[in-house]
Amino acid sequence: MDISLLLSSVDRGTSLGSPSAMHPESWQLCAQVEAWARGRGLVLGDPDTSPVGRARCDRLAARVFPDAELGAVDLFARWLTWALALDDTLDHPPLAESGSAVHHLCDDLLRAMRRGHARPGARPLEASLVELWHTTARDMSRDWRRRFMLHLEAHRDGCAEEAVNRRIDHIPGPAEYVALRRRACGPFLYDLIEPVLGVELSPRLLRTPGWKTLRDGVADVVAWSNDLASHDLETERGDVHSLPTVLARAHGLDAAQAAGAVVDRITERVDEAWRAARGLPEMLDRLQLSVAQRAAAAQVVKVMLDTPRAHLDWLAESGRYAADAIAAPRLDALASLR
C-alpha cells in the first residue's frame, strides 16, 4: 500500500490537483538543515542510513513555504526534523508500549522549554528543542506561546494513548482513531506557520467553528495521507495506528478496499476544509478584525490550504518510508531518559 492511488485521484480534490511549488533556494536549505541535524546529534553519520535523515524535511518545508524568507523556512525544516526524531523515539522500544514512559520523556521536554535551558548533559532531543524554542518564541505573544505548549501537550497525550493501545492490542474504532490521530500527528506544527510568516492570528478567529473545521480538516488530510505511505511499515512492526488498518477492521475490508476508503475520506475532508476557508471572509467581517489581522489570516489560510498537496508531493520523493526504514532507533535520540 502506498500513495499511488491517492496521486492518481488528485483531480477529485479541490486543493490536491496542482503540484506544489518549490522554494528557489531549496538546495541551500538542504545543506543547512542537514548540517544542523548532524551537528545537534539528531542524525548520525550518513543521513541515508537514518529514517530522519532520508526523510528530507528540508524538501517538505521548501514545498510548504515556497515564497518565504529562507531563514524562516530553515527554522520550520528544523522543527520538522526534531518532530520526526521525537516520533521515532516514541514509536520504538522502550517507549512504544509505555504510556507512562511517553509522559515522562515529554514532560521532561516541556519542563526544559518552560525552564528556558536544557539540563546538564541533556541528549539531543532536549537540547535542540530548547534551541528551537528560543529562536521561535522570542517574537511571539504570550497567547501564541501558550497555544503552542497546549498543542505539544496534546501531542504527548495522543502518543501516550497510542502506546497504551499497542500494549493492550487495542485497535481504535474510526471515530476514536480520527480524534487520536489528530493529537498524535504533531498539532503544534501548524502553529509554526505564524512565526515563519512573521504574523500572528487573532485569538477571536481561532475560537470560531469555521477556523476549527479548516485546521482539523487540513490536519486530517495530512495524517491520513501519511497513513497510506507508512501503512506497510507500521503493519510490519505490528502497529495498528493507521487509518487503512482501522477501516479494514471496522468494515471488513481487504487492503485495496481499505486504501480506496481512505482516499475517499481524504477527498471529502479536503472539500470540507476548502468550504470552511471560503466562509472565513464573512467571519472576518463579523469579527471586525483590523486590516493587519485580516491580512495575517489570509496568509496563514493560503499556507494551510497548500499544505496537503505539498505534503503529498513530499511523500512521493521522501525516503522516510522506504522498505528498509524499520531500523532500531538510535540511542542518541533518547533524550532525557534516565
N, C-alpha and C positions, 0 to 999 in steps of 0.2 A: 504494500500500500504506500502511495506517495501522493504528491500534489498534482500529478499529471491530469487527473480527472478535473480538478479544480481549474487548472490552467486552460484546459480545453473548453471550459464552461464560463470563462470570464465575461463573455459578452452578455451573460444573463444578469450580471450585477452592475449597477449603475457606476460605481467607482472602481470596479476591477477591470474595466475594459481597456484602459490605456496604460502602456508600460510606464513605469516611474522614471523620472529624470535622475541624473547622477550629478553630484557636486563636481564642478570642473577641477577641483584640486584633490580629488579622491586618492590619487597615488601618493601625494604627500601625506594625506591623512592616514593612509595605511601604514607608512613608515613611522609616523609619530605615535600612533596607538600601539603598534607592535612593540616599539621601544619602551613605551610606558608600562605595558603589561609585563614585559620581561624584567624591566627594572624594578617593578614592585613585587615580583615573585608570583604573580597570578598565572603566568605562563613560564615554564622552564624549558630551556633548550629549543629545539626546532618547533615552531608553532604548529606545524603539520602533524606533530605527534600528540597534540592535545585537542580535545573537543572544543575547549575555549579558544585556543589559537586558530584552529581551522574554521571556526565559526565566521571569522572575518566581520566582526562587529562594526568595523570602520565602513564597510560597504552598506550595511543597514542604515547607519547614521547618515551617510552621504546620500542615500535614497530618500530618507525621511525629510532631510533638510538640504535640498539641492541648491538653495539660494542663500543660506545663512552664512554668517561670518565663520571662517574656518576654525578659529579658536573655540567658538561655541559648539560647532559640530564635533570637534575633537573631544570636548567635555562630555557630550552625550554619548559618544562612542566609548569613552572610558567607563561611564556608568553602565552601559550595556555589557561591557566586558566583566565588570565587577558582578553584575547581576547574574550572568551565566556561571561565573566561578562559584557564587553562592548557591545557585541552583544545583550544580554538580555535586557540591558538598552535601546538600540536604537530601539529594536523591540517591546517595550511595551509603553503604555501611560506613560508620556505625550509626548514622543518623536516620537512615531511610525508614526504619520501623520504630523509631522512638520519638513520640511527640514531646516528651519532656526534654530530650536532648536537643531537639529543634528549638524549643523555647529557650533553653539555656544559652545556646550559641547566639540566637538572635537578640536575646535580652542583653548579652554582653556587648553586641554591636551597637544596640540602641543606647546603652549607657555610655559608650565611648563617644557617640555623637553628642549626647547631652553634656558630657563632661568637657568636650572640646579637645581631647587628646587621647591617643591610644595608650594602653598600658605598657609599661616597660617590657620589651621582648615580645610584643604582640606580633602575631603572624600576619601575613599579607592581607587577608580579608579585612581585618580590623584597621590596620594602619592605612590601607588605601581608601577605605570608607571615610575615615576622618579627613583625609586629604581632600577627597571629592566633596565632602560636605562643607568644608571651609570655603572652597572655591565657589560652590554653587549658592550657598545660603547667604553669603555676606551682603548681597544686593537685594535680597528678597524680604518681604514683610514678615512680621510675626505670624500672621494668619496663614501665609503660604507655608512657612516652616512647620507649623502645627499640622497643616493638611498633609504635607509630605510624610511626617512622622506617623500620623494615623494610618496612612496607606501602607507604610512599611510594617506597622504592627499588624494590619490586616493580612499582609503577605505572610508574616510569621505564623499567624493563626491558621491560615489556609494550608501552609506547608506542614504544620504540626498535625492538622486533621488528616492530611494525606498519609502521613507517617503512621498514624493510628489505623487507618484503613488498610494499609499494607500488612500491618502486624496481625489484624484480625480477619484478613481476607474478605473485606467488605467492598463490594462494587456499588458505588452510589447509583441511585436512580437518576434519570435525565434531569429533572428539576434540581435535585440536590447537587448534581455534578456541575451544572451551569454556574450556580452561585459559588461553589467551592473553587472551580477553575478560575473564576474572575478574581478571587482573592489570591490565589496561588500563582498567578501569572504576572507578577510584577506591577500591581496597580500604581505604585509610586512612579514608575517610568513615565506615565502620561503627565504627571505634574511637571516633569523636566522640560516640557515644551515651552513653558513660560520663560524660565531663565535663559534657554537657548535663544529665544526670540527677543529677550530683553523687555518683556511685558509682564503684566500680572492681571488676572481676571478678577472681575468684581465678585465678592462673596455672594451678593444677591443673585447673580446669574447662576452661580454654582448650585444654588438651592432650588432651582426651577426643575420641574419634571422633564422639560424638553432637553435640558443640558444632561441630565442623568441618562436619558434614553440614548443620546448621542454618544456619551462617553462609554456607557456599558455596551452599546452596540459595536463600537469600534474595538473595544477590548475583547468582546466575544469572538468577533471575526478573526482577529489576530490569534487568539488562543486556539480556536478550532482549526484554523489553517495549520498552525504549528502541530496540532494533534495528528493531522493527516501525515505530515512529514516525519514525525517522530514515532508513529504508531508501531512500526516493526521493531524498532529498538526497545521501546517500552514493553512490548509483548514478550520479546526475547528475555528480558530480565524480570518478567513477572509483574510488571506494574500495570494496574488496571485503570490508571488515571488518564484516559484517552477517550474522547467522545465516540470514536468508532466502536471501541470496546463496550462502552456504556450503552449505546443504542443497540448493538448486537445482542447484548444480554437482555435488555428490556423488551425488545420486539422480535427476538428470534431470527435475526438477520445473519446472512453469511458476510464474508469480508467485503465482497463487491457491493452488496446491498447497503452495508453499513457506511462504506465510503460515499456512495451516492446520496445517502440520507444526510450525511454531514455536509456535502456540497450544497444540497437543497437548503439546509438550515443556514449556511453561510450566505447564500444568495438572499434569503428572506431577511436576514439580520442586516445586511448591507443596505437593503432598501429601507428598512426601519430607521437606520442611522441617518440616511440622506433625507428622509421625510422630517426627522427631528431637526436637522440642520436648516431645512427650508423654512421651518417655523420659527427659527430663532430671531430673525429681524423684527417680527411682530412682538416677540417677547422683549427684545431690547427697547422697543418703543414704549411698552408698558412700564418697564423698569425705569425709564427716563435716565438712561446712562449717558455719561458725557461722551463727547466725540472721541476722546482718547480711549475710553473704556470700550466703546463700540469697535474702534479700530483694533484694539488688542484682541477682542473676541473674534473678529473676522480672521485675523492672522492665525489664531490657535485653531479655529474651526477648519481652516484650509489644511493645516498640517494633519489634523486628526482624520479628515476625510481622505487624504492622500496616503495615510499610514498603511491601511490594509494591502493596497497594491504594492507599496514599497516593500512591505514585509514578505509578500508572496514572491516578488522578484528576487529578494534576498534568499529565501528558502531554496529557490531554483539554482542559485550559484554557490551557496554556502556548503562547506564540508562538515557542518556540525553533526548532521545525522547520517554520515557515511556509514557503510556496513560495519566498519571496524571501530566505530566510535564508542563501543562499550568497553571502556578501559577502567582499570582501578583508579579511583580518584587520587590525585597527587597529595602527598602528606602536607605539602606547604599550603594547600587550600583550607586545611582545617584550622582556621584562625580562631583563637580564643578558646580552644578546647583544652581542658586540663586533665 
